[in-house]
């Protein structure tokens, strides 16, 4: 049996360390976005579009674009430091780093390993999770189960994307949707109790992969002069098909989490959906008969930052005072794969 030693004003005391299953509590959050702002007016100069068209169809007004020479790990590093500061921890306290991304610094090593080196963390485990816009949800779920098993104590979970590097700026159907950013959370091991991640749900349908993908750059279509000329190294999307799947899948995740945690839908204090499109978010709320006033939306500022959207939104909601102790907060997302899922947290 492990012994926990604690020091207080009366001296040093010892007690048996509780055994699992442990609770996974979010101890801190942070986010970082590039300084450069690209507005809808800026996009009007690149493609045949307008501020009115973009705003009406997506709810987006501006997005952030990473500077030359800045990589995903740089954004992740800034977000990670803010989350660590929020949790009152240092890189030396971490046991594991999980990064959700599809636009990492390079194919390998993982962006998590690059981030570990930049943080100056000791030789801890580090890995990336590739689940498209569901990346942070998948990574957070993975952290939860590692912690519940007692494997790790403090896990850094990051969602980061530099989508501007895989955006076809001649395609008005996709270029208006995407932006860059990063968010991070510190997930801490705690004795079983009312707070922490109450439920998670993950799913995927690989047969729908061609609806949202980047054709080249992997082993199927390696980079060649021809693949570059054919613009195969950019994101491709079937928008109409994605809309329907997005609404259905995020509504499914919501209902699965409510049932799993044995709570009522009306008990949810704040719903943070993937910020892909305002119409999708509104359709999810209508499908669930969930009040929009309890749905957090920041899509007008950042557009779609893929795996970073839900954690950026969570951090913003906390810093705006919208999340209180005891609140039930739900994150849901869908993404390339196609993947979808969600996490329900008691704050």
N, C-alpha and C positions, 0 to 999 in steps of 0.2 A: 504494500500500500504506500502511495506517495504521501509525503508529509509537507504541508505548507507552513513556512515560518513567516510570521508577521511581527513587525516592530512597532510599538506604540509607546505612549508615555510611561507605561508600567513595565516596559521591558520587552523581551522577546517571548512570543507565545507560539506553540505548535498545535496544529490540528490536522486530522486526516483530510486529504484532498478528495472532494466529492468525485464519484465516478459518473460516467455519462448515462444516458445521452445528454450532451451539453447543449446549451442554447447558443445561437450565433447572433450576437448583438452588433448593430452598426454603431461604432464608437466615434466615428468622425467622417466627414465628407469634404470634398473640395472639387473645384473645377477650374479649367483654364481654357481660354479661347484666344486665337490670334488677334493682334491689334488691328489688322486691315479689315475694314468693313466694305463689302460689296453690296450696293443697294440695287433695287429693281431698276432704277434709272441707269445704273452702270450696265446692267444686262441688256437694256434697250439698245445700247451701242454695239452689242456683240451679235445678237440674234433678233429675228422679227418677233418682238414681244412688246408688252407694255406693263407698266406698274399696275394698272387696273386689271389686266388679264391675270397676272401672277397672283395678285392679292385675292381676287375673287375665287380663283381655282385652287389656291394652296394655303392662303392665309399668311404667306411669307412676305416680309418687307425688306429684309436684309439678311446677310450671312457673313461669316468670318472666313478669311482666306489666309492660309499659312504663308509666311514669308519665304523667299528663296533661301535655301540652306537650312531650313527648319524642318525637322522630321517628327513623326508621330511620338517618338520617345521623348522629345523635348517638351511637347505639350503634356504628355503623361507625367513627366518629372515635375512640372509646375503644379499640376493637379494633385499629385501624390504628396508633395510637401505640404500643401494646404490641408489635405485630409489628415496627415500625420500630426500637424500642429493642432488641428481641431480635436484629435483624439488624445493629445498630450503624450504622443509616442515619438520615437526616433526610428530611423531605418534599422538600427541595431535590435529593435524589439520585434521585427518582422520574422515570420517563419516561412512565408510563402507569398509569391507574387503571381497573380493571374491577370492577364491582359486580354480583353476582348477587342479584336480588331480584324479588319480585312485589308487595311492599308498600313501595315507595319513598315518599319524602316527597310526591311528586306525580307526575302523568303526565309533565310536563316542566317544567323541565329535568331531566335524569337525576340520580339520586341520586349518581352518580359525580362529576358536576360540582359538586353541592352539597358533597360531601365534599372535593373539591379545594379549594374556597374555604375551608372550615373548617380544612383542614390548612395553608393558606397556601402550597400548592405553586405552582410557577411555571406558565406556560401550557402544560401538557402535555396529551396526549390523555386523554380520560375518557369512559367509556361504560358503560351498563347492559346486562346480559344477562338475558333473561326466559326461564327454563326450569324454573320451578317449583322443586321440591325438588332438582332436578339443577343448579340455578343455579351453585353453586360449582364443580362438576365442569366444566361448560361454560366458565365463566370461566377456570379454571385451565388447561384445554386450550388456550383461545385465547391465554393468556399464553405457554404453552410454545411455540406455533408462531411467535408474533411474535419471541420470543427466539431460537429456532432459526434463523430467517431473518436474524438480525442487526439487526432493526429497532429493538429496545429492549434496554436493559441491566438496568434495575430496574423491575419491575412490581408494583404493589400489587393484590392480588386479595382481594376481600371477598365474604362471603356474609352477608346480613343480612335479617332479617324482623321485622316487627311484626304478627304474625298476629292478635293480640288485637283489632286494629282492623277485621278482616274476619271475625271469629268471631261466629256466631249463638249467643248465650249461652242461647237457649231450645232449642237442638238438641243433645240429649245424645249423639247419634251422632258429632258433630264437636267440640263445645266441650271435651270432656275430653282431646282429642288434642293441642291446639295451645299453643305458647308463643312467647316473643319472645327474640331474642338475635342476636349478631353474632360472626363470626370473620374473621380476616385472615391473609394470608400474603404475604411478600415473596419474589418469584421473581426470582432473579438470573442473569444471563448468566455462563457459565463455559466455559473451554476443554473440548473433548470429553474425557470421562473416565467412570469407573465410576459416579459419583454423579449424582443428578438424576432427572428424570422420564423413565422408560424407555419408557413406552407410555401412550396414551390411547385411549379409545373412546367415541363419542357416537352416539346413535340417537334416533329419535322415530317415533311413530305418531299422526298428527293425527286419524285417524278415531276415536280413543278419547278425544278431548278432552272430550266431555260427561260422562265418568266423574269428572272432577275439574276444577271451574271456578268462576269467579265471573261470573254472567250479565250484570250491569249495570255501568255505569261507563265503558264504552268507546263507540266510535262505533255499535256495533250496537244497544245499548240505553243511550242517554244517561241521566244522572240526571234523574229527574222525581219529583214527589210520588207518582205511582203506583208507580214502580219501588222507591221507598223503602218504601212501604206493603206492597208484595209481598215485601219482604225479599230483593230480588235483588242487593243489594250485599254479600252474605255468601258465603263459601265453600260450595260444594255438592259432595258426594262420594258416589259409589256404592261403599261400602266393600267389599262382597263381590267386585266386579269388580276393584277396585284391589289387593286382597290377592293374587289369582292373578297378575296382571301384575307386581306388585312382586317376588315371589319369582322368577318366570321371568326377568325383565329383569336383576335384579342378578346372578343366577347366570350369565346370558349374558355380562354385562360382565366378570365374574371370569374366565371361560374365554377370552374374547377377549383379555384383557390378558396372561394367562399364555402363550397361544400367540404373541402378538405380540412379547413380550419374550424368548421362548424360555427360560422358566424353568419349574420344576415347582411344582405347587400346594403341595406340602409345604415349598417354600423360602420361602413367604410367612410372614413373622414376625408381622405384625399386619394384620388385616382390619378396616377401619372402614366399616361400612355406614351408609346413611341411617337415622337413628333415628326411624322412623315408627311402629313397633309391635314390641314384643318378640317376638310370635309370628311376624311376618314375618322378623325377623332370625334366629330359631331355625330357621325353615323353610329359609331360604337356606343356613345352615350344614349342615343335614341333606341338602339337595339336592346340595351340593358335597362331602359327606363331609369337611367341614372342621371341625377341633376348635374347640368353642366357647370354650375357654380362650385361643385366639388371636384371638378376636373382641372388639373394644372396644365396650362398651355403657355409656352414661351417660343413657339415656332416662328413668330413674327420677327424675332431677333436673330435666331441662329439657323433657321431652316432645318433641313434634315442632316444631322451629324451622325447618323447610323447608330452604332453601338454606344455612342456617347450621349444620346439624347436623354435617356431616362435618368442617368446619374447626374448630368448637368441640371436637369429639371429638379431632381430631388434636392440637390445642394442649394439651388436657388430658392426653392420652397422653404427649406429650413431657415435660410438666412433672411427670408422675408417674414419669418415668424408664423408660417402657416402650418407647421408641424409641432405638436405639443406632446408631452409625456402622456402615454396611454393611448395616443391616436393609432388608428389602423390606417396604414398607408400601403397602397397596392401599386406595383409597377407591372405593366404589361407591354409586350413588344412582339413584332413579327419581322422577319428579314429573309435575306437570301438563303436558299437551301432547298425549299423554303422552310424556315424555322419559325417557331413562335413559343411563347411561354410567359410566365409571370412569377412574381414573388409577393407575398403578403407579409408585412412587417408590423409588429406591435411596438410602437416607439416608447 
